[in-house]
Amino acid sequence: MSDPTWDEFAELALKRIARSGAEYGDIRIQDSSTEHIEGEDRRIASIRDVQDIGFGVRVLYHGAWGFAASSILSLEEVPKVADLAVEIAKGSASVALEKVRLAPEPVHRDRVVTPYRIDPFSVPLEKKTDLVLNTMETLQRQPGIARSSARLWARRDRKLFISTEGSRLEFDLLAGQGECTATALHDGRFASRSFNTPHLRKGYELIEEADFPREASRVADQAIEKVKAPVVDAGQYDLVLDPEHLSLTIHESCGHPSELDRALGYEANYAGTSFLTTEKRGTFCYGSRHVNLVADNTESETLAATGYDDDGVMCQRWDIVRNGMFVGYCTSREVAPKIDESRSRGSNRADGWGNVPIVRIANIGLEPGEATRDQLMADVKRGIYIEGHGSYSIDQRRYNFQFGGDAFWLIENGRRTHMVRDVIYHGITPEFWNSCDGVADRSFRRRYGFITCGKGQPGQSGWMTHAAAPARFRRVQVIRGEGSP
Amino acid sequence: MTVQSGTWPRMTSADEFRFLSELVLTRSSADHTIVSLRDHHAGTTRFANNQIVQNVDARRGSLAVTVAFGGRHGTASTTNFTAGAVQDTLARAERIAQVSPVDPEYLPPPVPCVFPVRETAKPETMAAGPVKRLEYANEAIGHCRMENIMAAGVVSSSTTAVGIAADNGLFGYERRADARFSLTVQAGDATGWGAAAHRSIDHLRVQERTLAAIAKSKRGRDAYELSAGDYPVILEPAAVAGLWAWLMWSLDAKSYTKGTSPFAGKLGQPIVDERLTLRNVPDHDDLLGVGFTHEGLPSIDSVWIDRGILTQLAYDRFTAKTGGVETIPTLEAPALSVEGPSAHSIQDLIKSTERGILVTNFWYIRPVNPRDLMLTGMTRDGTFLVEKGEVVSAVKNFRFHESPLRAFQCLSAWTAPMEAVNSETGKMLVPAMALPHFHFSSVTRF
């Protein structure tokens, strides 16, 4: 007898849910393969091939949720887990005051596949370890580099989503990324500089197109320059921020506050709430007229462009901030009706079969402007150009933030002059975005993804991409990231 | 409820793990083979706005196989425990190892030893299911409803079967129970907070912690803005734990030897107040000690900071061997203590403070500078001005910019160690402490 198909397992679960009298239910069956190749100090420290298969059943019974999941995909286990999800939902319903009402969504039957040129799992391992070793060798060839690291990461998710409403969605998704870091020692100090490809839904061509030998050489040179650079003087500066750096600023100060579940208090005990409370939608000046932040889960190759979310809602594009005005949230079928929206934005995602979907930041990006990067700098008398990610922290309502970076250059009288180190800037989110007075044009736009966005209890890792072109911010407070600030 | 979770799932037993590991070890063609088990069953009941918003129960069993041919090694893992899948996992690990470059730092599996047997499997936690969790969640919500304030939080319980086996005879198996409760209550713009983690779900003290959080939120109303700057502070245990967690995470021996550690050159030197001692106490009832680590090393009682002096580093096996360190200490059950007479309570610390800031907890602590362990983060869920021995007002939350290596150079006063846990750190025993200097760099809007 042949093994049961995933559809047969799903049917088994959905029948139990239907028989229970629940108003809604779905099952996600997922088989994920992840390859991690990690190099440290000129050696391959670990190679891990992780296979993770399982299923999760979600049930809405009399307006209350239950969820159960298991890594044993069998004819015996599936009905047990489905029944447990129903029982848990009944327990939740017994104490529910306000019933969950799902925003309607058309029934979808579709298959979503990541286009790729080179399957990362088909590339010989020796070729990948050679790249990692050669990259570290290039990094450490530069005198003064004390430590090096390089990593490659690839993931394939095969997933089936079927709901009691009739949606059937099949996914075969790929993602990948590569990176390297050099750490320089000088005069008792150390400093690191990194190169990262973006996390994107592409094949191994993402790695081949990145030119690691050239980037490793650049990173090593800049690590040396960074560790020897003078420490920044505290004070007010104009900042020009590169796209990779901005991706984190956008993520923390715009992405999280635009999650509607946070604004409604669902995350109050962990990730926090949001200063973008619901009465501010359409009335609150989040940023200057140059600030247009658009959620786009339809842009190919980006992490949240999966065709559909884990509510079975089709991916969409919508405005979060339009001409500086806060206008939209990231939502799910559960929370969208709470602000009288007739349809979810399709931002409800789980990080695997074992977790329940929660509202996630979409692919929120800063829309390009009309300047070139040099034009942005030309109008700066005393400023700092910042690349990459460094230290970051923000309060639980997303007002007060503090960011570092990976590399900093002084801008003096319109020209980028020399590196400085230990730059930290801080501010209040709407004041900061209102100080934006220029964004570079589309030719400077770059995309960077996140796969470790922590949220939820139990904790989950969210995936999304943030695109930006360099942008300029006026009179931002900068402090020193060492000793007394 | 008639939830069947009392019988589901049946976790992997020691005998079953031995069977699975033998399936791998007897078929492996590698020079060395290690099999690791993590079979985790966890349930979480989550509430917000005084309602249950999420109620979940999940089981994930995972088996990892690491093999080595000479110094070439590779690891593969699976969540499928059928014989065919387990053998396929071995084959995948072997394929990786056969083409991997030689790792000059590779070491064979640890020498077998008898692991300490610890009471990690509390039956009351392993038996707790959605009903028990719902009962505790309702208890917390009920107190908040009576006060007309909003609660958000979680009650969770889990059981994890952990195992390690190697072809040299190394074998360990342990069941670990874990129960957690945390809540944030919101009274207008003010919040209060409480949290607990314990092997026993009966030790979460839900009512006590809920009432304390409610009291904190009520006291936090009408917060006013105090200027940023240097202040004396009273740090409650969760706030102390937040800072010490980063100090402990930075004790990596390899970074130390490479010169990329904030402690470089400081082993054997004073790094904090001479009255402070940090130990690992895996047998303590209120800590989450284990019998062995994921590498197959026994967890042992050890001293890391002895009266202010750094005496220990966190070793990987290769760095330990290179450095001639024979016994590798672990730090999964940290206990920080202060020598000398302590205050009886946090209230006593407040009474002895002329002027300072009382901090309930920190949030989003991140390193600013790894060289001097400069950290930043926000105060959260209860920040107060203390004057002449009394809490006189709530103040808006501060961002701090401070290194624990500076802040804990000199203590003004302290309590006995208390249980501490927050959303970003593990469980610790730490005193509440009064410090004469702490730098707040900016203020937020609430």
Interface residues (C-beta under 8 A of the other chain):
Chain A: D41 R43 I44 A45 S46 I47 R48 D49 V50 Q51 D52 I53 G54 G56 A64 W65 G66 F67 A68 A69 S70 S71 I72 L73 K80 V81 D83 L84 A85 E87 I88 A89 K90 G91 S92 S94 V95 A96 L97 E98 P124 L125 E126 T129 L133 A146 R147 T183 L185 R189 F190 L264 G265 Y266 E267 A268 N269 Y270 G272 F275 G354 N355 V356 I358 S391 Y392 S393 I394 D395 Q396 R397 Y399 N400 Q402 G404 D422 I424 H426 I428 Q457 P458 I479 G481 E482 G483 S484 P485
Chain B: M1 T2 V3 Q4 S5 W8 P9 A42 T44 R46 A48 N49 N50 Q51 I52 V53 Q54 N55 V56 D57 A58 R59 R60 G61 S62 H73 G74 T75 A76 S77 T78 T79 N80 F81 T89 R92 A93 R95 I96 V99 S100 P101 D103 P104 E105 P130 V131 L134 N138 M150 A152 G153 V154 S156 S182 L183 T184 Q186 T191 K258 G259 T260 W363 Y364 I365 R366 P367 V368 N369 P370 R371 D372 M374 T376 G377 M378 R380 N397 R399 H401 S423 H439 S441 S442 V443 T444 R445 F446
